[in-house]
C-alpha cells in the first residue's frame, strides 16, 4: 500500500492581547518545523481579529513516524513550554493519516470511517464545490481587475475549496451523515 502521509491538526486558544507574542513564537517554531525530517507543508489559519482567538495549524509529514517524532521532540516540547503562558487551553492536537482528520467527530473518539466511505463523502462534497466556486470566484477576480491566469485562478479556487472542506463542509457534513458514516 502506498504511503499516504500523516497530518496533525493543532489548535491553540490564545489569551486576549497575546496574539503578537504568539505570532513571534510562530516565527520561531515554523522554521524549526520545516527543517524536521519528512516535513511536507503547513498551513496556519489565524483567528478573526476581535472576534475569535483560536489558531489552527495543520502540518503534514511524509510518514506518521516522522510526524510523531516531531510532535514528541525535545525542540517542540521546549517551544510549547515557552508558549504555554499565551494559551487559554493546553496545546491540543490530533494526529491522523491521509485525510482522516476530515472525518474526525468529537463524540466518535478516534474512530475513523472505512476508506470507501471517506472516498464517497469527500467526492460528494468536492464535486459541487468544484463546480460552484469557479462560477463565483472567477467573475469576482475579473471584477477586481486580476488578469486571467490559469495557474493563479487554480491556486485561488483550490485554496477556497480546501478551506471550505476543512473548516465548513466536512465538520457539518459528517455530523449530518454520521450514522451511516461510522456504521
Short mmCIF file of the C-alpha atoms (twelve columns), coordinates in Angstrom:
data_MODEL
# 
_entry.id   MODEL 
# 
loop_
_atom_site.group_PDB 
_atom_site.id 
_atom_site.type_symbol 
_atom_site.label_atom_id 
_atom_site.label_alt_id 
_atom_site.label_comp_id 
_atom_site.label_asym_id 
_atom_site.label_seq_id 
_atom_site.Cartn_x 
_atom_site.Cartn_y 
_atom_site.Cartn_z 
_atom_site.pdbx_PDB_model_num 
ATOM 1   C CA . UNK A 1   0.000   0.000  0.000   1 
ATOM 2   C CA . UNK A 2   1.339   3.429  -0.890  1 
ATOM 3   C CA . UNK A 3   2.306   5.811  1.905   1 
ATOM 4   C CA . UNK A 4   -0.447  8.366  2.445   1 
ATOM 5   C CA . UNK A 5   1.494   10.606 4.777   1 
ATOM 6   C CA . UNK A 6   0.244   11.951 8.071   1 
ATOM 7   C CA . UNK A 7   -1.291  15.183 9.290   1 
ATOM 8   C CA . UNK A 8   -1.613  16.853 12.635  1 
ATOM 9   C CA . UNK A 9   -4.253  19.454 13.370  1 
ATOM 10  C CA . UNK A 10  -3.173  21.687 16.241  1 
ATOM 11  C CA . UNK A 11  -5.470  24.200 17.904  1 
ATOM 12  C CA . UNK A 12  -4.173  26.922 20.168  1 
ATOM 13  C CA . UNK A 13  -6.654  29.061 22.070  1 
ATOM 14  C CA . UNK A 14  -4.786  32.330 22.636  1 
ATOM 15  C CA . UNK A 15  -5.405  34.723 25.523  1 
ATOM 16  C CA . UNK A 16  -6.696  38.211 24.677  1 
ATOM 17  C CA . UNK A 17  -3.841  40.598 23.928  1 
ATOM 18  C CA . UNK A 18  -1.293  37.812 23.486  1 
ATOM 19  C CA . UNK A 19  -1.671  37.457 19.690  1 
ATOM 20  C CA . UNK A 20  1.502   39.439 18.886  1 
ATOM 21  C CA . UNK A 21  3.577   37.319 21.247  1 
ATOM 22  C CA . UNK A 22  2.083   34.174 19.720  1 
ATOM 23  C CA . UNK A 23  2.907   35.407 16.202  1 
ATOM 24  C CA . UNK A 24  6.538   35.930 17.306  1 
ATOM 25  C CA . UNK A 25  6.520   32.427 18.749  1 
ATOM 26  C CA . UNK A 26  5.224   31.100 15.397  1 
ATOM 27  C CA . UNK A 27  8.155   32.853 13.703  1 
ATOM 28  C CA . UNK A 28  10.398  30.790 15.956  1 
ATOM 29  C CA . UNK A 29  8.737   27.361 15.711  1 
ATOM 30  C CA . UNK A 30  7.761   27.329 11.999  1 
ATOM 31  C CA . UNK A 31  11.341  27.284 10.611  1 
ATOM 32  C CA . UNK A 32  12.311  24.504 13.029  1 
ATOM 33  C CA . UNK A 33  9.229   22.515 11.989  1 
ATOM 34  C CA . UNK A 34  10.049  22.991 8.299   1 
ATOM 35  C CA . UNK A 35  13.520  21.518 8.832   1 
ATOM 36  C CA . UNK A 36  12.194  18.394 10.548  1 
ATOM 37  C CA . UNK A 37  12.721  15.074 8.822   1 
ATOM 38  C CA . UNK A 38  9.824   14.227 6.472   1 
ATOM 39  C CA . UNK A 39  8.164   17.652 6.628   1 
ATOM 40  C CA . UNK A 40  5.868   18.330 3.640   1 
ATOM 41  C CA . UNK A 41  3.953   21.524 4.399   1 
ATOM 42  C CA . UNK A 42  1.944   23.501 6.921   1 
ATOM 43  C CA . UNK A 43  -0.927  25.937 6.974   1 
ATOM 44  C CA . UNK A 44  -1.823  28.402 9.677   1 
ATOM 45  C CA . UNK A 45  -5.426  29.536 9.955   1 
ATOM 46  C CA . UNK A 46  -5.438  32.697 12.006  1 
ATOM 47  C CA . UNK A 47  -8.385  33.902 14.093  1 
ATOM 48  C CA . UNK A 48  -10.622 36.754 13.040  1 
ATOM 49  C CA . UNK A 49  -9.359  39.832 14.954  1 
ATOM 50  C CA . UNK A 50  -11.541 40.894 17.887  1 
ATOM 51  C CA . UNK A 51  -13.934 38.007 17.196  1 
ATOM 52  C CA . UNK A 52  -12.161 34.665 17.637  1 
ATOM 53  C CA . UNK A 53  -8.993  33.602 19.440  1 
ATOM 54  C CA . UNK A 54  -8.201  30.157 18.021  1 
ATOM 55  C CA . UNK A 55  -5.218  29.482 15.782  1 
ATOM 56  C CA . UNK A 56  -5.375  26.243 13.812  1 
ATOM 57  C CA . UNK A 57  -2.147  24.799 12.437  1 
ATOM 58  C CA . UNK A 58  -2.189  21.875 10.018  1 
ATOM 59  C CA . UNK A 59  1.171   20.168 9.468   1 
ATOM 60  C CA . UNK A 60  1.816   17.332 7.033   1 
ATOM 61  C CA . UNK A 61  4.701   14.862 7.116   1 
ATOM 62  C CA . UNK A 62  5.606   12.020 4.771   1 
ATOM 63  C CA . UNK A 63  5.103   9.319  7.422   1 
ATOM 64  C CA . UNK A 64  3.291   9.050  10.706  1 
ATOM 65  C CA . UNK A 65  6.611   8.078  12.315  1 
ATOM 66  C CA . UNK A 66  8.278   11.345 11.252  1 
ATOM 67  C CA . UNK A 67  5.245   13.325 12.415  1 
ATOM 68  C CA . UNK A 68  5.199   11.631 15.815  1 
ATOM 69  C CA . UNK A 69  8.944   12.160 16.121  1 
ATOM 70  C CA . UNK A 70  8.472   15.922 15.613  1 
ATOM 71  C CA . UNK A 71  5.465   16.150 17.930  1 
ATOM 72  C CA . UNK A 72  7.364   14.360 20.704  1 
ATOM 73  C CA . UNK A 73  10.729  16.044 20.054  1 
ATOM 74  C CA . UNK A 74  12.576  17.981 22.737  1 
ATOM 75  C CA . UNK A 75  12.644  21.067 20.458  1 
ATOM 76  C CA . UNK A 76  8.858   21.130 20.215  1 
ATOM 77  C CA . UNK A 77  8.374   20.386 23.920  1 
ATOM 78  C CA . UNK A 78  10.687  23.286 24.814  1 
ATOM 79  C CA . UNK A 79  8.871   25.683 22.448  1 
ATOM 80  C CA . UNK A 80  5.412   24.607 23.683  1 
ATOM 81  C CA . UNK A 81  6.564   25.186 27.264  1 
ATOM 82  C CA . UNK A 82  7.690   28.672 26.209  1 
ATOM 83  C CA . UNK A 83  4.265   29.395 24.642  1 
ATOM 84  C CA . UNK A 84  2.122   27.952 27.455  1 
ATOM 85  C CA . UNK A 85  1.597   31.347 29.160  1 
ATOM 86  C CA . UNK A 86  -0.105  32.518 25.921  1 
ATOM 87  C CA . UNK A 87  -2.682  29.693 25.829  1 
ATOM 88  C CA . UNK A 88  -6.212  29.685 27.250  1 
ATOM 89  C CA . UNK A 89  -6.117  25.899 26.989  1 
ATOM 90  C CA . UNK A 90  -3.254  23.432 26.739  1 
ATOM 91  C CA . UNK A 91  -1.632  22.549 23.430  1 
ATOM 92  C CA . UNK A 92  -4.275  20.407 21.708  1 
ATOM 93  C CA . UNK A 93  -3.594  18.224 18.682  1 
ATOM 94  C CA . UNK A 94  -4.742  15.159 16.796  1 
ATOM 95  C CA . UNK A 95  -2.586  13.051 14.516  1 
ATOM 96  C CA . UNK A 96  -4.263  11.412 11.542  1 
ATOM 97  C CA . UNK A 97  -3.028  9.582  8.477   1 
ATOM 98  C CA . UNK A 98  -4.114  10.617 4.998   1 
ATOM 99  C CA . UNK A 99  -7.334  12.632 5.072   1 
ATOM 100 C CA . UNK A 100 -8.632  11.060 8.287   1 
ATOM 101 C CA . UNK A 101 -8.651  14.432 10.048  1 
ATOM 102 C CA . UNK A 102 -11.548 15.498 7.790   1 
ATOM 103 C CA . UNK A 103 -13.653 12.740 9.349   1 
ATOM 104 C CA . UNK A 104 -12.949 13.467 12.977  1 
ATOM 105 C CA . UNK A 105 -16.101 13.545 15.058  1 
ATOM 106 C CA . UNK A 106 -15.667 14.622 18.664  1 
ATOM 107 C CA . UNK A 107 -18.180 12.115 20.013  1 
ATOM 108 C CA . UNK A 108 -16.687 9.267  17.941  1 
ATOM 109 C CA . UNK A 109 -13.300 9.416  19.684  1 
ATOM 110 C CA . UNK A 110 -10.544 8.137  17.418  1 
ATOM 111 C CA . UNK A 111 -12.929 6.059  15.306  1 
ATOM 112 C CA . UNK A 112 -12.384 6.630  11.578  1 
ATOM 113 C CA . UNK A 113 -14.798 5.540  8.823   1 
ATOM 114 C CA . UNK A 114 -13.736 2.918  6.295   1 
ATOM 115 C CA . UNK A 115 -11.807 4.285  3.299   1 
ATOM 116 C CA . UNK A 116 -14.524 3.696  0.700   1 
ATOM 117 C CA . UNK A 117 -16.973 5.796  2.734   1 
ATOM 118 C CA . UNK A 118 -14.323 8.518  3.124   1 
ATOM 119 C CA . UNK A 119 -13.866 8.466  -0.657  1 
ATOM 120 C CA . UNK A 120 -17.608 8.779  -1.390  1 
ATOM 121 C CA . UNK A 121 -18.165 11.521 1.164   1 
ATOM 122 C CA . UNK A 122 -15.128 13.547 0.052   1 
ATOM 123 C CA . UNK A 123 -16.031 13.197 -3.610  1 
ATOM 124 C CA . UNK A 124 -19.663 14.143 -2.998  1 
ATOM 125 C CA . UNK A 125 -18.522 17.268 -1.137  1 
ATOM 126 C CA . UNK A 126 -15.765 18.363 -3.537  1 
ATOM 127 C CA . UNK A 127 -17.749 17.852 -6.747  1 
ATOM 128 C CA . UNK A 128 -20.361 20.583 -6.124  1 
ATOM 129 C CA . UNK A 129 -17.706 22.925 -4.730  1 
ATOM 130 C CA . UNK A 130 -15.543 22.408 -7.818  1 
ATOM 131 C CA . UNK A 131 -18.498 23.496 -9.958  1 
ATOM 132 C CA . UNK A 132 -19.752 26.343 -7.775  1 
ATOM 133 C CA . UNK A 133 -16.556 28.062 -6.585  1 
ATOM 134 C CA . UNK A 134 -15.191 28.874 -10.077 1 
ATOM 135 C CA . UNK A 135 -18.605 30.270 -11.071 1 
ATOM 136 C CA . UNK A 136 -18.497 32.643 -8.100  1 
ATOM 137 C CA . UNK A 137 -14.788 33.357 -7.782  1 
ATOM 138 C CA . UNK A 138 -13.684 33.933 -11.377 1 
ATOM 139 C CA . UNK A 139 -16.128 36.807 -12.024 1 
ATOM 140 C CA . UNK A 140 -15.078 38.315 -8.703  1 
ATOM 141 C CA . UNK A 141 -11.375 38.133 -9.642  1 
ATOM 142 C CA . UNK A 142 -12.087 39.716 -13.031 1 
ATOM 143 C CA . UNK A 143 -14.154 42.445 -11.301 1 
ATOM 144 C CA . UNK A 144 -11.100 43.190 -9.154  1 
ATOM 145 C CA . UNK A 145 -9.103  43.510 -12.411 1 
ATOM 146 C CA . UNK A 146 -6.967  40.465 -11.613 1 
ATOM 147 C CA . UNK A 147 -5.727  39.283 -15.019 1 
ATOM 148 C CA . UNK A 148 -6.847  35.862 -16.167 1 
ATOM 149 C CA . UNK A 149 -4.153  33.291 -15.416 1 
ATOM 150 C CA . UNK A 150 -4.998  29.596 -15.387 1 
ATOM 151 C CA . UNK A 151 -2.448  28.763 -12.651 1 
ATOM 152 C CA . UNK A 152 -3.304  31.678 -10.352 1 
ATOM 153 C CA . UNK A 153 -7.040  31.082 -10.800 1 
ATOM 154 C CA . UNK A 154 -6.486  27.401 -9.965  1 
ATOM 155 C CA . UNK A 155 -4.457  28.323 -6.895  1 
ATOM 156 C CA . UNK A 156 -7.189  30.619 -5.551  1 
ATOM 157 C CA . UNK A 157 -10.044 28.249 -6.385  1 
ATOM 158 C CA . UNK A 158 -8.341  25.185 -4.892  1 
ATOM 159 C CA . UNK A 159 -7.419  27.172 -1.764  1 
ATOM 160 C CA . UNK A 160 -11.035 28.212 -1.265  1 
ATOM 161 C CA . UNK A 161 -12.274 24.665 -1.827  1 
ATOM 162 C CA . UNK A 162 -9.778  23.170 0.641   1 
ATOM 163 C CA . UNK A 163 -10.570 25.854 3.231   1 
ATOM 164 C CA . UNK A 164 -14.315 25.206 2.879   1 
ATOM 165 C CA . UNK A 165 -13.797 21.439 3.010   1 
ATOM 166 C CA . UNK A 166 -11.677 21.503 6.166   1 
ATOM 167 C CA . UNK A 167 -13.461 24.199 8.157   1 
ATOM 168 C CA . UNK A 168 -17.048 24.386 6.877   1 
ATOM 169 C CA . UNK A 169 -18.267 21.475 4.779   1 
ATOM 170 C CA . UNK A 170 -16.751 18.362 6.341   1 
ATOM 171 C CA . UNK A 171 -17.433 19.171 10.009  1 
ATOM 172 C CA . UNK A 172 -21.110 19.774 9.214   1 
ATOM 173 C CA . UNK A 173 -21.467 17.112 6.519   1 
ATOM 174 C CA . UNK A 174 -20.000 14.372 8.695   1 
ATOM 175 C CA . UNK A 175 -22.369 15.324 11.539  1 
ATOM 176 C CA . UNK A 176 -25.300 15.096 9.138   1 
ATOM 177 C CA . UNK A 177 -24.405 11.595 7.907   1 
ATOM 178 C CA . UNK A 178 -22.613 10.248 10.982  1 
ATOM 179 C CA . UNK A 179 -24.991 7.293  11.496  1 
ATOM 180 C CA . UNK A 180 -24.140 5.908  8.058   1 
ATOM 181 C CA . UNK A 181 -20.527 7.066  8.069   1 
ATOM 182 C CA . UNK A 182 -19.473 5.407  11.327  1 
ATOM 183 C CA . UNK A 183 -21.689 2.311  10.952  1 
# 
